[in-house]
Each structure stands twice: as C-alpha cells, then as structure tokens.
Amino acid sequence: MDMKKHELGRSGIMVTSVGMGVLSIGRTQLDLPLAEGADVVGYALDRGINFLDTAEWYQTYKYIAEALRTRRGAAGFTMPVVASKSLETSYDAMAAAIDDMRRDLDLDVIDIFLLHEVRQHPDFANRAGAWECLNEMKAKGAVKAIGISTHYTDVAELNVYLTGSDVIFPLINKNSLGIRRGEGFGTKEDMAAAIARNSAVGKGVFTMKAFGGGNLTGEYRACLDYVSALPGVDSVMVGLGARREVDDLVAWAEGRLDLAYAPDISHKRIRVDEGDCEGCGVCARRCPNGAIHMNEYGVAKVDHEVCLTCGYCAPACPVRAIIMY
C-alpha cells in the first residue's frame, strides 16, 4: 500500500504524514523479541508508512535490520526513510555512532541523523564536536540531512538560525506535557510558534510525543488532530508496539478512523523511563497514593500494586520521564 508522501522541509526527502517511532518495541519499553519487534516494523512498512525513527541509545537497529532483510529485493519494495540520533558530544564519538548505524542497517547513506535531546544552554555548545561531525558527514554524502531533537522551546528557536540544520524533531502535544523552556516548563504555544518559524525558513519538522508519552492516548484522535494541524508540521512520529496500533494510525492518516474511536488503555501502566529520569523526586511528591519511590540508583520507580493510574505524576515531571505503555 502506498500512503501519500511529501517533502520534509527542503531536504529532498519524501516522507509519509505519519511515521513509526521504534523506541516502543525496544529494551526500555516493551522489549519485544527480535522476530516480534521486526514484525511490527515490517507491518508498518507494508501498510504504507515509509518513515522510521530510532536512536543509538534505543538499541533498536536490530529490529529495523531484520524487517529490511526480509523485504530487500522484493518486487515493489522501496527502502523507508530512517532517522536516527545520538547523545554523543565529540567528533570521534559521533563518527562512530554514524558508522555503527551504517553497518547495522547495511546502509551506504543515512537519511537523517540528529543530535539527540538537545537541552538549554550550554548543551549545544558542549556538543560542538558532534555537530561538526554531522556537518562534515553531510558534506561527504554519508548523511542526507542533519538537525536536532529537543523538548525545549528555546532550543527549537535556536534551530531556526542554526547553519547546516535541515530538520528538527521537537516534542509537542495538546497538553504541553514534557515541553521545557530553559530551567522551567514550556508551552505548546511557544513550541508551535518555533515549529512554524523553522518551517518558514525551510527546515523539515517531524514531531514526537503527540500522546505525551502515552499519557494522553485515551484522547487519540484529539491528540493527532491537534499536532497534524499545526502550521509547519510535515510528519507526526508515533511510537508503535503492535499491529493493531499500526492499523489505527494508518486508518487515522487515511481519514478512515471512526469519529468515536477510543483505544483500550486498560492494560497500560504508568512507568518511568530510567534513561530520562534525573531523580528530582517531583513525581513521588505529587503522587496522591504514595506509589512512586526512588530506587537504589536514585531514579523513580512505580509500585504497580499501589498505583491508581491517575496520571497526576506525568505533568509534574520536568523531563517527560513518566510514560504510559
């Protein structure tokens, strides 16, 4: 099936209006067996989604590689656009991250590679070596498009003027969950304005966390409708972990999803992404039932025997480490 594609900014890269975030099937969330995770990726491709997002830290290249291995060379198959990113700061470490992706996915050229989770000043300055590497790799033709991913409105504003940046991958949702500005909380209005400004100067925009890390999944249509309608948004990246989730997203993208659709989220639980948690303890103090405590490593942990799944903790988290899946 071929879903309609359009250009990501002025990058020359053609993407579908929705993409698959591969984090969901990886080790920090569902941790699916290789065959099962590769099946979800392959099914998304078969249903017409041509855009995948992953990262060095996710350790999910294996799923994409397996899905591609069973499809490469098949009649009518077209390689998807794959975006990845790295938290590395130095030139050499970023070069190694790019080489790892090319090797693991058997790619001569990477479509999109980003600085992962750029935060407020001085984070970008501290990663100057990695940014230099990305620019040189693009100049050499090893990477087609480069840019940043961020949860910060001020960083998204920086990207408007960032020489060499082709794309941005910002966090935005209708409730402003996880959006930051400097040392404090940011708003969806500020992020939407930054998205529009990036688009106006030709930067491609694909977005993350339309469901606020799963906390807003019960408002499925409203979440996707909000983000997709924002001026400048080229594609909405959604974490997918099962075939039925792929079907729902494709139905929405094609305008076939029932207006009254409400996903069953009864099986989902509040969890903490230990890679994002900074151990500030705000969630534990906000929890009305004492279900969150700090573990031996100094990060938050949810006691599911006590958790009410009320979701009060998620908006309180300053770094969007509270997720639901």
C-alpha positions in Angstrom: 0.0 0.0 0.0 1.3 3.5 -0.9 0.5 6.3 1.5 0.8 9.8 0.2 4.2 11.3 0.7 5.5 14.9 0.7 8.9 16.6 1.2 10.4 17.0 4.6 11.1 20.8 4.6 13.5 21.4 1.7 15.6 18.3 2.4 14.5 16.5 -0.8 13.4 13.6 1.5 9.9 12.3 0.9 8.0 11.1 4.0 4.5 10.0 4.9 2.4 12.2 7.1 2.9 9.7 10.0 5.9 7.7 11.0 6.8 4.8 13.3 8.7 5.6 16.5 10.7 2.4 17.1 11.5 3.1 20.7 8.3 1.4 21.9 9.5 -2.1 20.9 12.9 -1.7 22.4 14.6 -2.6 25.7 13.3 0.3 27.8 9.6 -0.2 27.0 8.1 -3.4 25.5 11.4 -5.2 25.0 9.9 -7.4 22.3 11.7 -10.5 21.0 13.6 -9.8 17.7 11.1 -11.6 15.5 8.1 -9.9 17.1 9.5 -6.5 17.0 10.7 -6.8 13.4 7.2 -8.0 12.5 5.7 -4.7 13.8 8.3 -2.7 11.9 7.7 -4.7 8.7 3.9 -4.5 9.1 4.1 -0.7 9.4 6.2 -0.6 6.1 3.7 -3.0 4.4 0.8 -0.7 5.4 2.4 2.2 3.7 4.3 4.1 6.5 7.8 4.9 5.0 9.3 6.9 7.9 11.0 5.3 10.9 12.6 7.0 13.9 15.2 5.3 16.1 18.4 6.3 18.1 21.7 4.9 19.1 20.6 4.7 22.7 17.4 2.8 21.9 19.3 -0.3 20.7 16.6 -1.0 18.2 18.6 -1.2 14.9 18.3 -4.9 15.1 14.5 -4.8 14.6 14.7 -2.5 11.6 17.6 -4.5 10.1 15.6 -7.7 10.4 12.5 -6.1 8.8 14.5 -4.8 6.0 16.4 -8.1 5.5 13.2 -10.0 4.8 12.0 -7.3 2.3 15.0 -6.0 0.4 14.9 -7.1 -3.2 11.2 -8.0 -3.1 9.1 -6.8 -6.0 7.7 -3.3 -5.4 9.6 -2.7 -2.1 11.0 0.8 -1.5 13.5 1.5 1.3 12.0 3.6 4.1 13.4 6.8 5.4 15.2 6.1 8.6 16.1 8.8 11.1 18.4 8.2 14.0 20.2 10.3 16.6 23.0 10.2 19.2 23.7 11.7 22.6 27.4 11.8 21.8 29.3 15.1 22.3 32.6 14.7 20.5 33.5 14.4 16.8 35.0 11.0 17.1 32.1 9.5 19.1 29.6 10.9 16.7 31.5 9.5 13.7 31.5 6.1 15.4 27.7 6.3 16.0 27.2 7.1 12.3 29.4 4.2 11.3 27.5 1.8 13.7 24.2 2.7 12.1 25.5 2.3 8.5 26.9 -1.1 9.5 24.0 -2.4 11.5 21.4 -1.4 8.9 23.6 -2.1 5.9 23.2 1.5 4.5 25.6 3.4 2.3 23.9 6.6 3.1 21.9 7.6 6.2 18.7 9.6 5.5 18.6 11.7 8.7 20.9 11.9 11.7 20.4 14.2 14.7 21.9 15.5 17.9 19.7 13.6 20.4 17.7 15.6 23.1 19.5 18.9 22.9 18.8 20.9 26.1 19.1 24.5 27.1 22.4 26.4 27.0 25.2 25.3 27.2 24.2 21.8 26.0 24.5 22.6 22.3 27.8 24.4 22.7 29.2 21.4 24.7 28.3 19.2 21.6 30.1 21.3 19.1 32.4 18.4 18.1 29.5 16.2 17.4 27.7 18.9 15.4 30.9 19.5 13.3 31.0 15.8 12.6 27.4 15.8 11.3 28.1 18.7 9.0 31.2 17.0 7.6 29.3 13.7 7.1 26.6 15.6 5.2 29.2 17.3 3.1 30.8 13.9 2.2 27.4 12.4 1.3 27.3 9.9 4.1 24.2 11.6 5.6 21.5 13.4 3.6 20.0 15.6 6.3 21.0 16.7 9.8 19.4 18.5 12.7 18.4 18.2 16.4 15.7 16.6 18.5 14.6 18.6 21.5 11.9 19.0 24.2 12.9 22.7 24.7 11.2 25.6 23.0 14.3 27.8 23.3 16.3 25.1 21.5 13.7 24.9 18.8 14.0 28.6 18.3 17.8 28.3 18.1 17.4 25.8 15.3 15.8 28.4 13.1 19.2 30.1 12.8 21.4 27.0 13.1 23.6 26.9 10.0 23.6 23.4 8.4 20.5 22.2 10.2 17.9 20.7 7.7 15.4 19.3 10.1 14.1 19.5 13.7 12.3 16.8 15.8 10.5 18.6 18.6 8.2 17.4 21.4 4.7 18.8 21.2 1.2 17.7 22.3 -2.1 19.4 23.1 -1.5 19.4 26.9 2.1 20.7 26.8 3.3 17.5 28.6 7.1 17.4 28.7 7.7 20.7 27.0 10.5 22.7 28.6 11.9 26.2 28.3 15.2 26.9 30.0 15.1 25.7 33.6 11.3 25.6 33.7 8.2 24.4 31.9 7.4 25.4 28.3 4.1 25.7 26.5 2.6 24.2 23.4 2.0 27.7 22.1 5.7 28.6 22.2 6.7 25.3 20.6 4.1 25.7 17.9 5.5 29.1 17.1 9.0 27.7 16.9 7.8 24.9 14.6 6.2 27.5 12.3 9.4 29.6 12.2 11.5 26.6 11.4 9.2 25.6 8.6 9.1 29.1 7.2 12.9 29.1 6.7 12.8 25.6 5.0 13.6 23.3 7.9 11.7 20.0 7.9 9.6 19.3 11.0 8.6 15.9 12.3 7.2 15.7 15.8 7.3 13.4 18.8 5.1 12.6 21.8 1.7 13.6 20.4 0.3 11.4 23.2 2.6 12.8 25.9 4.5 9.6 26.4 1.3 7.6 26.3 -0.4 9.6 29.0 -2.9 11.1 26.5 -3.6 8.0 24.4 -7.2 7.9 25.6 -7.7 11.1 23.6 -6.3 9.5 20.5 -8.0 11.5 17.7 -7.8 14.8 19.5 -4.0 14.4 20.0 -3.3 13.5 16.4 -5.7 16.1 15.0 -4.0 18.8 17.1 -0.4 18.1 16.2 -1.0 17.4 12.5 -2.9 20.6 12.0 -0.1 22.8 13.3 1.5 25.0 10.6 4.8 23.6 9.5 4.4 20.0 10.7 5.5 17.6 7.9 5.1 14.3 9.8 3.9 13.0 13.2 6.1 10.3 14.7 4.1 7.8 16.8 5.5 5.0 19.0 4.0 1.7 17.8 4.3 -1.6 19.6 1.7 -3.9 17.9 0.0 -4.5 14.6 -3.3 -3.1 15.9 -1.6 0.2 16.7 -0.3 0.4 13.2 -3.8 -0.2 11.8 -5.2 2.6 14.0 -2.6 5.1 12.9 -2.9 4.3 9.2 -6.7 4.5 9.5 -6.4 7.9 11.1 -3.9 9.1 8.5 -6.2 8.0 5.7 -9.3 9.6 7.2 -11.0 6.2 7.9 -10.8 6.2 11.7 -14.2 6.3 13.4 -15.0 9.7 14.9 -16.0 8.0 18.1 -12.8 5.8 18.3 -11.4 5.4 21.8 -8.5 3.0 22.3 -8.5 0.4 25.1 -5.8 1.6 27.5 -6.9 -0.5 30.5 -3.8 -2.7 30.1 -1.4 0.2 30.1 0.7 1.2 33.2 2.5 4.3 34.4 6.2 3.7 34.1 9.4 5.7 34.4 11.9 5.9 31.6 15.1 5.5 33.6 17.2 7.0 30.7 15.3 10.3 31.1 14.7 10.4 34.9 17.0 12.8 36.8 16.0 11.7 40.3 14.5 15.0 41.3 11.6 13.3 43.2 8.9 15.7 42.0 6.7 12.8 40.8 7.0 11.0 44.1 5.9 14.1 45.9 3.0 14.6 43.5 1.7 11.1 43.6 -1.5 11.1 45.8 -1.2 7.4 46.7 2.5 7.0 47.5 3.1 4.7 44.6 6.4 6.3 43.5 9.7 6.0 45.3 13.3 6.5 44.5 15.2 3.2 43.9 18.7 2.2 44.8 20.1 4.0 41.7 18.4 7.3 42.6 15.7 7.2 39.9 11.9 7.0 40.3 10.2 3.6 40.3 6.4 2.9 40.3 4.8 0.4 42.6 2.1 -1.0 40.3 0.3 -2.7 43.3 -0.4 0.8 44.7 -0.5 3.0 41.5 -4.0 4.3 40.7 -3.0 5.2 37.0 -4.5 8.6 37.7 -1.7 10.3 35.7 -1.1 13.2 38.1 2.6 12.5 38.1 3.2 12.9 34.4 2.6 16.7 34.1 4.8 17.3 37.2 7.8 15.6 35.6 10.2 18.3 34.3 11.9 15.9 31.8 9.0 13.8 30.5 10.3 10.6 32.1 6.8 9.5 33.1 5.3 7.4 30.4 2.4 5.0 30.0 2.5 1.8 27.9 
